[in-house]
Amino acid sequence: MKYSIRTRLTLSITFVFLFIFFFILVAGAIALYLGLNEEIDRDLRIEEKRMSELFALEFQDLLTEKGENRKSLRDKLVEELNEIYRYKRQFVIFPLESNTGRRIYAGGELKNVQLLLPKGFLALKDGYYNQRFDSNLYRLLIIRKEWGTLLLGARNQAFFEVADEFKEIFLIGIPLVIMLVILGGRFLARQAMRPVVSAAEAAEKITLTDLGQRLSDYDKKDEFGILVTTLNKMIIRLERGINRIQQFTQDAAHELRTPLTILRGELELLYQQDDLSEQIQASLQKTLDRTISLNKIVEDLMLLAQSDSGHYKLDKSTFRLDQVIQETVEDVKILAENRPIGVNLIYCDQVNFFGDEQLIRRLLLNLSDNALKYTEKGHIEFSLKVQNNAVEIKIKDTGIGIPEENFPHIFDRFYRVEKGRTSSDKGSGLGLSICKWIVEAHDGAIDIASEEGKGTTVIIIFPLILRNN
């Protein structure tokens, strides 16, 4: 699936922002965890100093006393430890090494905590450790002393308590953040792509007959500014090149038109002489036909060049379009008189049309000529209807049709459909190009439907707005 640049840019912005957001979130959680550990470690150091001093001042004799004296000191130590740590979520363990053996004394939040320690835990080297007792996590400090080992522990639940507090907030906040990031990313992508969209809309309006337009100026000196400037310079070069081609075509057609007209006149005069042999008359007839065809091509080139340059001025007026259709049908009937072709006007509404009458006649003549040229037998039907706020002209024949592969090119200049056509049928390839221009010059649309071997239907639609009320 292909996504637009705007969508891809939105997804990229969203991904980068969320990556940074979650990176900061994780980094913040780690920093909070380390900070809380550091605070607990500092408290454990304070308690370690306190317990060391307490043992040295009051309970040092536990290393040497025996019997009732040691029992009395032990009870006093345990009682004092419980008194100090019972409500502080802490505990302390004194594993003492003496001549009489190893004894462990403990007190604080957890009862008999020495029994909860993993096997061999007291043999670990000095330092800080994390250990879970029941459902709580504790931070432990092990310190070796000359009289044994001192182990202190403090509940380390602050981080997890904070995490629990924020858990519900995150469940609501993270989807909200993602939604806001997507909306913000789409807004930023739209802002970033606005110059491109603006340039594309302006470029869409530039046509072959209107190369004078330019892309909107973009005053910022960034990549879009360079792009707009480059495209405008390219359009200028194209305009100059096309103008030179159009001017050359007009000049060439103009220069050829006069000598061709003279040549046609001289050939017609020569053909009318009575003392010519049949062979010479046949040769003159072929030459005259080719001269007439060449003169028509020149006229078509002149018309297209003027239309491209915008120099052709439409001579619009109100006329009866139905009468023009009827006259065209009568002309086609005369041309098809000696051929097995029926020409019919099957429907004709009365229409007052506002347009260039000569161009409309030329449009109908070109289409009728194609229908006659490529229909050997059958019929050619014309119709003129007013429907759906539009004028519809339809010309349908039962000729040889147009192969499907030729459809994308039938309106191209100098393009000819070769299949099924004899050399005598070949035109200049400009007729349908001129028809398309005439229709579009009157804000209309032309469509051709054809099936090879069955015929062709040409449909022309003109909006009723062209009528002069």
Secondary structure, DSSP 8 states (H G I E B T S, - for coil): ----HHHHHHHHHHHHHHHHHHHHHHHHHHHHHHHHHHHHHHHHHHHHHHHHHHHHHHSGGGGT--HHHHHHHHHHHHHHHHHHHTTTTEEEEEEEEETTEEEEEEEESSTTGGGTS-TTGGGS-SEEEEEEETTEEEEEEEEEETTEEEEEEEE--HHHHHHHHHHHHHHHHHHHHHHHHHHHHHHHHHHHHHHHHHHHHHHHT--TT-TT-------S-SHHHHHHHHHHHHHHHHHHHHHHHHHHHHHHHHHHHHHHHHHHHHHHHHHT-TT--HHHHHHHHHHHHHHHHHHHHHHHHHHHHHHHHT-----EEEEEHHHHHHHHHHHHHHHTTTTTEEEEEEEE---EEEEEHHHHHHHHHHHHHHHHHT-SSEEEEEEEEEETTEEEEEEEE-SS---GGGGGGTTSTT----TT--GGG---S-HHHHHHHHHHHTT-EEEEEEETTTEEEEEEEEEGGGS--
